[in-house]
Amino acid sequence: MPPVYFLIKPASSNCNLRCEYCFYQSEALGRKVASYGLMTEETLETIVRKGLEYADRTCGFAFQGGEPTLAGLSFFERLIALERKYGKANVRIMNSIQTNGMLIDENWSRFLHDHRFLVGLSLDGPKDVHDLHRVDAHKEDTFGRVMKAAELFNRYQVEYNILSVVTSNSARHADRIYYFYKKNKFHYLQFINCLDPLEEGHGRSAYSLKPADLEKFLKRLFDRWYEDLMNGEYVSIRYFDNLVGIINGREPEACGMSGICSCNCAIEADSSMYPCDFYMTDSWCLGNIHDMKIEEMLQSKTAERFIKESAAMAPECQECRWRNLCRGGCRRERDGGDSCRPGLNRFCSAYRGFFDYAYDRLVRVARAEAGN
């Protein structure tokens, strides 16, 4: 059995920020119940118990939101106790959390270090770039508090990476963002494309990322990454790392680069399970982890339909020279709505332009990695 990962929403869509572009807030508002409140310890125990019973090699528990730290530190201390209770000698447990950093203090930092959590810290770049869209419930800036969280992580030697959302604005500042991260010694970076609400179409908001914006951003970012790499200064950028891996014959670890969805175990605070956190909508609910076995939900007709629909490839992709490298991209970028069949990636022109620009250098990096 491959590794099993659970993506858990312990505070549902609740959050102490009001990020303008939040995809999960818009997703939750489209459900009959927008927020399921805080997850109970009973539900947490069921997830851990059934997850470790189901896994036979690796079991990962990843916590996202909303803002998962709203569930409280005691909730995560209970997680550790449950993992010790139900753990098996032959199953490796991996814990991770994605946070906006607002509640991070010394107690949180000590806990995350001591229990070896991999942490994703949300930061969009320098202060003016970050604070444009990421404000709190009082419309106050949050940049300083995020940087404080990073300082605490450094002090307590927490393993963390930076997660940045690429918007129409931030896409214009690739150089500034890269050099800002480098100056602050943030060497593990993830950039994700800003998502428009599922049912609202594309490009209608001021923050909406347009294909031309993304193409320019990727080219500039790649230039900086490649230049440093050639000078012996490696910065991990997840997307570029995965492209190099694909060229060298490895399967990407980022699911959106696989070309077809797998059915994940995304669990809301009320214990309902979905195939992906981009599709935690009423129509894609697989069942309830209290009432059903994990394998029942993963083998359900809804799960089967989710995977089958994700495999649909637009006619333009069939003869594209970049088909094996691109693989159509993330389903969410190919989907015009909850009930629509995935088609052409809305950023197709951006990816084609980027691959034309960067491929030869990606191959050089891949050959060097492989020792050729």
N, C-alpha and C positions, 0 to 999 in steps of 0.2 A: 504494500500500500504506500502511495506517495505521502509526503508530509501533510498533516491536517492543520488548517489554520482557522481560527475563529476571530471574526472582526466584531467586537462587542461595543454597543452604545450604552454605557452604564447610566448616562444622564439623558438619554434620548436626544432630542434636538435642542435641549436647553443649553444656553451659552451665556457667558458674561461679556461677550463681545457682540457687536452688531456689524459684522463685515458685510459690506455692500454686496459682494459677489457670492455669498455663501450658498453653495449648491444644495446643501442638506436642508437648510431652512426652507427653501422653495420646494424641495422634494417633500418635506414633511407637511407643508401647508396643503399639498395636494391629496393627502390622506384623509380618511374620516376622522382620525385622531392625529393631531399634529405632534403632540408630545405625550409620551407615556410616563413622564416623571423619572424618578430614580429607580434603578433596578434593585430588587430585593436580594438579600443574601441567600434566600432560598433558590431564586433563579440562578444566581452565580454558582451556587453549589451544584445545581443540576447541570449547568454548562461544563463545569470542571469535571464532574464525575462521569458524565456521558462522553465528554471529549476524550478523556484519558482511557476510558474503556474502549472507545472506537479506534483510537490511534494505535499503531503498532511499531512506530519508529520515532516520529517527531510530532509534537503537538504544540502549536503556537497560539497564544492568546494575545490579541492586539486590541487595544482600547482606543476608541475614537469618539467623536461627538457630532454635533454639539461640542461641549467641553467635558471630557471624561473626569477631570480632577474635581468637578462639582460633586461627584459621588462621595468624595471625602477620602482621606488617607486610610481611615479604618476599613473602608471597603476593600482597598488593595492589600492591606495587612491580612484581611480575611482570605483574600485570594491565595496568598502564600501559604496560609495554614491549610487551605483546602487542597492545594497542589501537593503538599506534604502528606496529607491524609490519603489521597487517591492516586498518587504517583506510582509508576511502575518502573522497575529497574531498567527495563529495556526501552523506555520511552523518554526521549529528551524533551524537556519543556523549555519553551522560549516565550518570554514576555516582552511586550512593547507597548508604547503609548504615544499618541500624538496629542500635543498640548499647545495652547496659545501662550502659556507661561505666566498667566496672570496670578495664579495661586501658588506658584513655585516659591518655596522658602527653604530654609536649611533642613527642616524635617523631611520635606518631600525629596530634596536632593540626596540626603543621606540614605533614605529608603530606596530610591531608584538605583543608587550605586550599590548598596549592599545586596540587593536582589537582582542585580545585573539586567535591569530593563534597558532595552534599546529605545531611545527617546527621539521623537521627531519634534522639533521646535519650529513653530510657524513664524516666519519672518520674511517679508517681501523685499527687503533691501534697505538702503539708507533711510533716514528718518522721513524725508519728504515723500519718498515712494511708498514706504510702509504705511504711514499714517493717512495717506489719501483714502484708503478703503478700509483699513483695519482700526476701527474706533470702538470704545466700550459703550455700555448702555447709556452713559451720560454724554455720549458724543465726544469724549475726551481721547486724546492721543494715547497710544499704547506702546510706542517704540521703546521708550525708556525702560518700561517694565519687562519687555521681552529681553532686552540686553542685560538687565539685571538677572533674569533667569539663566541666561547663558553664562554669566559670571559665576553664578552658584554652581552650575553644572561643571564648569572648569575647576572650581575650587574642590568640589567633591568627586571629581574624576568620573562623572556620569558619561556614559557613551551616548552621543547624540549626533544627529544630523540636522541640517536646516532644510525646511520645506517651504518653497516659494511658489506663489500663484502668479502666473504670467498673465497680465491684463494688457489692454491696449496702451495704458500708460507705462507700465514697467517694461514692456517690450521695447520702448524707445531708449532704455537706460541699461542695456546689457553690459556695456563696459563698466559703468559706475557700480552696478550691482556686483559684478564679478570682483572688481578690485576692492570694494568694500568688504566682501566676504573674505577675500584673501588677507587684507589688512588685519581683520579680526581673527584670523587663523581658523576660519570655518572651512574645513577641508573636505567635508562630506555634504554634498548638495543634491537636492532634488528640485526640479522645476516641473510644475504641472500646469497644463493649460486651463485657463479660466473657463468654466462651464456655464452656458446659459441655461435658464430653467427649462426642464424637459418639454413642457407644453407651450412655450412662448416663442419658439423659433430661434433663429440665430442672429446675432449682431444688432439687437435692438436697444441695448443698454450702452451707456457711456463707457463702461468698463469692458465691454465685449471685445474679445480678442479676434482680430481679423486675420485671414491667411497671410496677407502681405506683412502684417506686424510680426507674426510668428516666424516667417521666413527670415526677416532681417534680424530678429532676436537670435535665432539659432545660429545663423552665420557669424554674427559678432561674438556670441558666447563661445562657439567652437574655435574661432581664431585665437581667443585668449587662452582657452584650455589647451589647445594644441601647442601654442607658443611656449607655455609653461612646461608642458610635458617634454618637449624637445630640449628644454633647458634643465631637465632633471627635477622640476617642481611639479609633482603630481597632485592634482586636485580631483577628487572623485565626483563626477557628475553622472548621476545614475543613467540617464538616457544615453549618453555617449559610451559609458562603460558597457551597456547592454548591446549597443550596435557593434562594438568591437567583438563582444562575445559571439554574436550571431555570425559575423564574418568568419570567426574561428570555429564555427560548427556547434556552438553551445546554444541551448534553448534559453531565451531571455527569462530572468527571474521577475521582471515586471509584467504582470498579466496582460496589460493593455498592449503589449508588443507581440503577443503570441499569435494573433490572427484569428483566434477562436476563444470564446470564453470558457472558463471552467466554472463549475457551480460551487461557489464559496459558501461559507457558513457565517453570514452577516446577521447578527442577533440584536434586536431592539430591546429596550428596557423591559418591555412587557413579556419577553421570552419568545416572541415571534421571529421566525428565521426567513431570510431572503437570499437570493443567489449572488448578490453584489450590493455594495453600499451605494452604488449609483442608481440602483433600482429597488430601493426599499419602499415600494409603493404597494397599495392594497392588492393590485392585480398580480403582483409577483410574489406574494407571500407563499412560502413553502409549507408552513405549518407552525406548530408550537413545540419547543423543545421539551416542555413538561409532559406533553401528551404523546409525542411521536419519537421513534428512534431516528437517529441522525441519518442512517442509511435509507430510511423510508422517505425522508424529505429530499435527500440528494438524488434519489432514483424516481422521484415523482414525475408526473406528466408535465407539471409546470417547470420543473428543473430541466427536463428533457427538451421542452420547447425553447427555453432560454438559451441553451447551448446550441440547438439546431439553428435558431434564428441568427445567432451571432456569427455563424459560419458563412452567411450569405455575403458574396463578394460582388461588387459592382462590375459591370462589363468592362469599364475602363481599366480595372485592375488586372484583368486576365492576361493582357499582353504587355503590361507595364514592366520596364526593365528593373524596377525597384521592388517588384512584388515580394521577393523572398526576404528583403531587408525590411520593408514597410509592413507587409502582411495586412494591410488595410487599417492598421492602427486600432485604437480603443473603440469598442462598440459604441460607447457613449458619444463619440465624435462622428459616428456613422448613423446615429439614430435621430430621427426628426420628432419622435414622440413615443410615449409609452407603448402604443399599440402598433407602431410602424415597424416594418421590416428594415433592418439596417441596410444602408446603401453606401454611396461614396462618402469617404471621410471628408468632412467640411474643410479640413486643412490640407487636402490633397496637393494643391498647388504649392503650398509652403514646404511640404515634405519633399516633393519632387525637386523643387529648387534647391533645397538644402542638400539633398543627396548628390545632385549634380555638382554642387560646389565643394562638398567635403569628402566624397567617397574615396578618392585616391589617397588622401591623408589618413582616413580611417583604416584603409588597407595597410598602410605603412605601420600604423600603431598595432594593428592586429598581427602583422608578421613579426614585429619586434617582440610582442608579448609571447608569441608562439616559439620564439627563438630562431626564426627563419631570416 
